[in-house]
């Protein structure tokens, strides 16, 4: 039980870091798009690296946070059938969902790593870094999904039934998000 | 058989409660395995689906919406609209619709609209003697303006899913007339119900005060104009335009209105990256799903099925409308845009429908799903603000649905409503 609590604490920290880096990346995206306009109209020298880099940043925001969404349950889902289930049936439904996500995460990690190794020697145009960095978020996201699914499943077998609330959060929950 | 695996597994997983994005991903992955294709291709498609520069506009629009939501622009807008249209019978209902039209045009989001305006207007309407169900109905249905009136991130998603068949600037312009018509239609519905229930009029604050309210609200309202104007003039790309809109909104809210603290900014950023992840993972896995749909020539199959029912293009369009309305009741809008566009757009185009008109129809149809049970996000939000059961609201919402359906039918049968302005301005 102590090991499980420590593991959840570590994963809380991972989630905190994922949010912090994503927020920084988002602010950088805005700065880069602004810089592109400034470069084109004011400096008369349009930067060529911004487009490629912003697309790369979007991958690093989306995929790790999609894994965080598995832990926090913020992904869009049709919850008509799950809402009808009660007691043990609801627990098994949740375990089934998590197992599906875990299998997908496993494939994502394995084939992501495959793609990284296949493309590592190629370079991305305009920014000159390895193309493997494009596929690396798949490995990160797949690994995180597996970790979060394992955490959920193990906690669901304990008397508590679910992991405790996070000890720390990156920022308070937004009262209402825009979609 | 492969198509059966794809759709069978997708619907089963979705009904089981697997998040839609992952249901799409798992169904695609299983179909790739079933067909003996390497799953690496599925994940290549996932990355390919996200490597589109125009997509970056989506998080920027979401961030702009978050800033509008927390930056206090809503209250300035409501004050101005109250002074302008509050004197009509049931004036707060009119204020609600007109504010939504303008706020939706800035934030591009129905949920942001319901949240920002609903949290102000619903209590205000209750205090003035309006029934809770009326307040919720007007707030929720008028929030659809955020989707139809530009800028709208859902239109960006549609343009990407349409694969170049419809440009973002054409879609932005095409949404203006249907959006305004929808709001006018809702104003009429709100007025008729208000007269029937004998709701009060608001006092006019005087011309000088109205001008002060206008001066206060206009800098915030300009955000939407900057974004749309930037795209239409060709000065900025849609991504740059959205970024400039965010930078402008930040400057206005932080330095002029002084209504956003650093903590609020971090909360807005966190909410933005969460929504970005939620929408973008859908875009990513839907790319893999759409690849399989094209391999199986799904649009041709759907076309054959529909023409088996009728070969009249109007009937086909009506059937697609009905399909969208039903699907919109059960699934989120972004997911439906990404799944349905590759299936239904080629069908509609074969039937002679312009992809821009089809896009506007899709926005209206699927947007309506945000206001209907059992999964309408705006309806839930409006009911939770008013603390009223959804069942009670639904009993009296039909005049407002009817108002939207009338405009929906007009947009379906009269292509000029959505196509006249883009043809005039963009040729």
Interface residues (C-beta under 8 A of the other chain):
Chain A: X19 X22 X23 X25 X26 X27 X29 X30 X33 X34 X36 X37 X51 X54 X55 X58 X59 X61 X62 X63 X65 X66 X68 X69 X70 X74 X75 X76 X77 X78 X79 X80 X81 X82 X93 X94 X96 X97 X100 X101 X103 X104 X107 X108 X111 X112 X114 X115 X118 X134 X135 X138 X170 X171 X172 X174 X175 X176 X177 X178 X179
Chain B: X13 X14 X15 X16 X17 X18 X19 X20 X21 X22 X25 X26 X29 X38 X39 X40 X42 X43 X44 X46 X47 X50 X51 X52 X53 X55 X56 X59 X60 X62 X63 X65 X66 X69 X107 X109 X111 X112 X115 X236 X239 X240 X242 X243 X244 X246 X247 X263 X266 X267 X268 X269 X270 X271 X272 X273 X274 X275 X276 X277 X278 X279 X280 X281 X282 X284 X330 X331 X332 X334 X335 X374 X375 X377 X381
